[in-house]
């Protein structure tokens, strides 16, 4: 991957309409894009489509990135890439099944029919997995793919009887979630006074403690805490 200075220089060129700079940024950061989309593989979207969505999010990151903040571009790009994929899933409203999974399900059903005809009993999941050289989980997923898709916005209950949307029950990687919050923080702090801006950058983009920041800026930890609380209140308003 490119070093920080080269990346920032290419971003400036790309913002000014240099298509070759934009293409170079995408090519050189392909491993970054692929590392983000990995967590969405197997959720009903073809890999090529995931990569296209990730690349679109990456291009949006180039357009919106402000290098003057002193934040690594990759730190900003990751949540933009993930966000583009999440928006696609939410806008489509259902969990889609890929063509390859549907085809696998057809092959499995045909194998089951032949197995029953030959042995007068249904094959176990383990037998099917060995036949197709896949895992037990992949067998179950493929066989379930024939079921009617469920809306991500279907209300489901939990152990306490409380209902929530299915999309809210899908586990997500905490680092990505934190970076998604950081994306909102990044937008909010643009108009902050320099000291407040620096406190938030140190706290949420450099992972420093309130004590460390207070010592670095020569202020009390209480002051740092108050500023952080105020900014987080603004973030909460954005999320409401």
N, C-alpha and C positions, 0 to 999 in steps of 0.2 A: 504493500500500500504506500501511498505518497506521504511525504512528511508534511507537517503542519503548514510550513511556509509555502510549499508548492501547492498544497490543497487550497489555501486561502487565495493565492494568486490566480489559480484556475477558476475559482468561484467568482472572483471579480470579473474575469474575462467572460465567463458564462453568463453572468448577469447583464453584461453589455452586448449580448447576442452572439458570442463566439461559440458556434455549434461544435467545433472540434474540441474546445476546452470542456464543454458539457459532456461530450462523448467520452473523452479521456477520464473524466471524473467517474462516470458510470462504470466504465470498464475496469478501472483500477480499484473501485470499491465494490466490485461484484461479490467478493467473499463476504463483505459486510452485509450486503443485501441478502445473500443466501443464508447467512447465519441467523438473520431475523425471521425469514419466512419458514425456516425449518419447523418451528413450533406449530405451523398451520398445515403442514403436510399430513394428509390422511383425513382431513376434515371436509372432503367433498369438493376441493378445488384442485384442478390440475396444476402440476409444478410450474409449467410454463406460464400459466395464468397468474400464479402467485408471484412469479418473478417479474412479470409485467406490472402487476400492482405495486410490488415493492419498488421497482424502478420509477414508477410514477410518483410514489411518495418521496423517493430520493430526489427527484427533480424539483419537487415542491420545496424540499429542504434547502436546495441550492438557492432557489428564488427568495426564500424568506430568511436565510441565515445572515446574522449580523456579526461579522468577525471582530468588531470593536469590543465585544463583550469579553473577549479572551477565553471563550469556551471552545473546546475541541469540536470540530464539525461533526465528527461521528457521534458525539454525545447528543447533539441536536437531531441528527439524521435518523437515528434508531427509532425514536417514537413516531417520527413522521412516516417511516416505512411501515411500522406496525399499525399505525392509525389508518393508513390507506386501506390495508387489508381488512381491518375491523369494520371500517365504514362500508366496504363492499359486502361483507357478510350481513351487517345490519340492514343495509338497503335492500338486499335480496330477501331477507326475512326468513329463509329456511336453510337448513343444512343440506346442501346438495351432494349427490353421490356421483363420483367420477365414472366415466365410461369404462375404464379398465376394471373398476370394482364391480360394475354391473355385469361385465363380461365374465369375470371370475365367478360371480354368483351363478350365472347360467351354466358354466362348466361344472361347478360343484353339484348343482341340482341334477345334471345329466349323470355325473359319477354316482350320486346317491341312488338314482333309479336303477342303474346297471348293477350296483352293489347289492341292492335289495333283491333284484331279479336273480342274482347268482347265489347269494347266501341266505336269502329269506329273512334278513334283518337289516336294520339301518346301520351304517358305519358310524363309529364314534368320531368326535371332533379330532382326536389324535390321529386316527386313520386317514381322515380327509387331509389334515395338515401334512402328513408324510407323503400322501399321493401328489399334492401340489407343491411340496417343498416350501411351505409357508408356516407361520406360527399359528398356534391355536387362536390367539386374539384376532389374527387376520381372517381366519375362517369364520369366526363369529361375526366380525364386522361385515364381511362380504355377504353372509347369509341374511343379516339384518338389513342390508341395503335395499332389499325388496320391499321392506315395510314402508308405509306412507310417511313422507318427511314430516317432521314436527317443526312448527314455527318457533323461532328463537324467542318469540314474544308470547308463548303459551304460558299461562299461570300454572305453576306447580307448587305443591305443598311440601313442607319439611316435617321433621319429627315433632315440632311444636304446634303444627297446624297452621302456621303462618305461610301465606302464599307469596311467591315472588316470581319474576320472569325467568324462564329457562336460561336466557343469555347471562343473567346475573349469577347463575350457579355454575357456569363453566369456569373451571380453574384457569388462571393466567399466571405467567411468570412474574414474580414480584419485581424483579429488576425492570422489566418492560413497563409495568404499571407505574413504578416510580418515575421512569423517564417520561411517560405520558403526562404525569402531573407536572414534571419539569418543563414540558413543552408549554403548558399553560402559564407556568411561572415566568418562563422566558418572555412570553408576550406581555405579561403584566408589568415586569420590571423595566421595560423599555423607557417608561416615563418617570421613573423614580429618581429622587436626588442621588448623586454619586455614592454617598456613604451607604444609603439604604440598599442601593443596587449591589454594591460590593458585598454587603453582609449576606444577601440572598445567594449570590453567586458562590461565595465561599462555603455557605452552609449546605446548599443543595446540589451544586455542580462540582464542588471540590471535597464534599463530605467532611468538612471540619466541624468541630464541636463549638458550642456557644462560647465556652471558656477560651478556646484557641483563638476564635475571632476577636473576642474582647481584648485579649492580650496583643494581638496583631494591630488592632486599630486604636488601642489606648483608651478604651471605654470600659464601662462596667458590664458584667454579664447580664445584669438586669436590663440595661439599655438594648443589648442585642436581642434579648428575649422579647421585649416589647415590640421592637421593629419586626421581628419574625412573626409574632402573633398578629400584628396589623396586616402584614402582607398575606398571611394565610387566610385571614378573614376575607380579603379581597378575592382570593382564589376560590373560597367557598361560595362567594356570591356568583362567580363565573360559572360554577358547577350547578347552581340551583336552577 
